[in-house]
Amino acid sequence: MSNSPVLSSLVNKYAELAGELDEARKQTRRLEHSLAAIADTIRIYEPDYPLSAIKAKKKQTRIPGVKRNDVFKMSLEALKEAIKPLCAKEIASIIQDKSIVPLEPEERKRLEESVFTSLCNSEKKGYVKIVPTIGPKHMTQWELALQDKAN
């Protein structure tokens, strides 16, 4: 066996991931058990209920310090104060700067995605518009469509 620091780090990482996998498997078994119990209960009330027709819901994870409708409002506010069109990443940065709670990288990514989704929805309602630019979708630039509509 080699005493290489690289090998030692890899063995430690392997052990760490194996432990996470064991925990994930335990959690999976608990969830499957709970799901089976609920399915049995549904069948008591309605024996022929089509359980396979029930669609799984994606768990909504909140961004710390940001309430449900705040992303929309803060995005419009950032665009209102901006002197040039902004992309979702820039708007997310402005929102994070105003937030009391510092965000982890994963939460920051979710905030950027939330801003982008909010802007897309706002465009459909006529609040914002896309500024024609060349580049990847996530770098799309936005500006207010009409000053009066955003109020």
C-alpha positions as CSV (number, residue, x, y, z in Angstrom):
1,M,0.0,0.0,0.0
2,S,1.2,3.4,-0.9
3,N,1.3,6.2,1.7
4,S,0.7,8.9,-1.0
5,P,-1.3,12.0,0.2
6,V,-3.3,11.8,-3.0
7,L,-4.3,8.2,-2.3
8,S,-5.1,9.0,1.3
9,S,-7.4,11.9,0.2
10,L,-9.1,9.7,-2.3
11,V,-9.7,7.0,0.3
12,N,-11.2,9.6,2.7
13,K,-13.4,11.0,0.0
14,Y,-14.6,7.5,-1.0
15,A,-15.5,6.8,2.7
16,E,-17.3,10.1,3.0
17,L,-19.4,9.4,-0.2
18,A,-20.1,5.8,0.8
19,G,-21.5,7.2,4.1
20,E,-23.7,9.7,2.3
21,L,-24.9,6.9,0.0
22,D,-25.8,4.7,3.0
23,E,-27.8,7.6,4.5
24,A,-29.5,8.2,1.2
25,R,-30.5,4.6,0.9
26,K,-31.9,4.6,4.5
27,Q,-33.9,7.8,3.6
28,T,-35.2,6.1,0.4
29,R,-36.4,3.0,2.4
30,R,-38.2,5.3,4.9
31,L,-39.9,7.2,2.1
32,E,-40.9,4.0,0.3
33,H,-42.3,2.7,3.5
34,S,-44.3,5.9,4.1
35,L,-45.5,5.9,0.5
36,A,-46.7,2.3,0.7
37,A,-48.6,3.1,4.0
38,I,-50.3,6.0,2.4
39,A,-51.2,4.0,-0.7
40,D,-52.7,1.3,1.5
41,T,-54.8,3.9,3.2
42,I,-56.0,5.4,-0.1
43,R,-57.0,1.8,-1.1
44,I,-59.1,1.5,2.0
45,Y,-61.2,4.5,1.0
46,E,-61.1,3.8,-2.8
47,P,-59.9,0.3,-3.8
48,D,-59.7,1.1,-7.5
49,Y,-58.0,4.5,-7.2
50,P,-55.4,4.9,-10.0
51,L,-52.3,5.6,-7.8
52,S,-50.1,5.6,-10.9
53,A,-51.9,8.7,-12.1
54,I,-50.7,10.7,-9.1
55,K,-47.9,13.0,-10.3
56,A,-44.9,13.5,-8.0
57,K,-44.5,17.1,-6.7
58,K,-41.1,18.7,-6.9
59,K,-40.1,20.0,-3.4
60,Q,-39.9,23.8,-3.5
61,T,-36.9,25.0,-1.7
62,R,-36.9,28.6,-0.4
63,I,-34.1,31.0,-0.8
64,P,-33.2,32.4,2.7
65,G,-34.3,36.0,3.2
66,V,-36.4,36.1,0.1
67,K,-40.2,35.8,0.3
68,R,-42.4,34.2,-2.3
69,N,-43.2,37.2,-4.4
70,D,-40.1,39.2,-3.6
71,V,-38.0,38.0,-6.5
72,F,-40.6,39.5,-9.0
73,K,-40.8,42.8,-7.1
74,M,-37.1,43.1,-6.5
75,S,-36.3,42.3,-10.1
76,L,-38.5,45.1,-11.3
77,E,-37.0,47.4,-8.7
78,A,-33.5,46.6,-9.9
79,L,-34.4,47.2,-13.5
80,K,-36.1,50.5,-12.6
81,E,-33.0,51.7,-10.9
82,A,-30.6,50.4,-13.6
83,I,-29.0,52.7,-16.1
84,K,-28.6,49.9,-18.6
85,P,-30.3,46.6,-19.3
86,L,-29.4,43.8,-16.9
87,C,-29.1,40.0,-17.1
88,A,-30.6,37.7,-14.5
89,K,-27.2,37.1,-12.9
90,E,-26.7,40.9,-12.4
91,I,-30.2,41.3,-11.0
92,A,-29.7,38.3,-8.6
93,S,-26.5,40.0,-7.4
94,I,-28.4,43.2,-6.7
95,I,-31.0,41.2,-4.8
96,Q,-28.4,39.4,-2.8
97,D,-26.6,42.6,-1.9
98,K,-29.9,43.9,-0.5
99,S,-30.6,40.7,1.4
100,I,-29.8,40.4,5.1
101,V,-28.9,36.7,4.8
102,P,-25.7,35.7,2.9
103,L,-26.4,33.0,0.3
104,E,-24.5,29.8,-0.3
105,P,-23.4,29.1,-3.9
106,E,-26.3,26.7,-4.4
107,E,-28.8,29.2,-3.1
108,R,-27.3,31.9,-5.3
109,K,-27.8,29.6,-8.4
110,R,-31.5,29.1,-7.4
111,L,-31.9,32.8,-7.0
112,E,-30.6,33.4,-10.5
113,E,-32.9,30.8,-11.9
114,S,-35.8,32.3,-10.0
115,V,-35.0,35.8,-11.3
116,F,-34.8,34.4,-14.9
117,T,-38.2,32.6,-14.5
118,S,-39.7,35.7,-13.0
119,L,-38.5,37.8,-15.9
120,C,-39.8,35.4,-18.4
121,N,-43.2,35.5,-16.7
122,S,-43.0,39.3,-16.5
123,E,-42.3,39.5,-20.2
124,K,-45.5,37.6,-21.0
125,K,-47.4,40.1,-18.9
126,G,-45.7,43.1,-20.6
127,Y,-43.7,44.4,-17.6
128,V,-40.3,43.8,-19.1
129,K,-38.8,43.1,-22.5
130,I,-35.7,41.4,-23.8
131,V,-33.0,43.5,-25.2
132,P,-31.6,41.9,-28.4
133,T,-28.1,40.6,-27.7
134,I,-25.9,37.8,-29.0
135,G,-24.9,35.2,-26.4
136,P,-26.2,32.3,-24.3
137,K,-29.8,32.3,-23.0
138,H,-28.7,32.9,-19.4
139,M,-27.0,36.1,-20.4
140,T,-30.3,37.5,-21.9
141,Q,-30.5,41.2,-21.1
142,W,-33.8,42.7,-19.7
143,E,-35.3,46.2,-19.3
144,L,-38.6,47.6,-18.2
145,A,-41.2,47.6,-21.0
146,L,-43.2,50.5,-19.7
147,Q,-42.4,52.6,-16.7
148,D,-46.1,53.0,-15.8
149,K,-46.8,49.2,-15.9
150,A,-44.1,48.4,-13.4
151,N,-45.7,50.6,-10.7
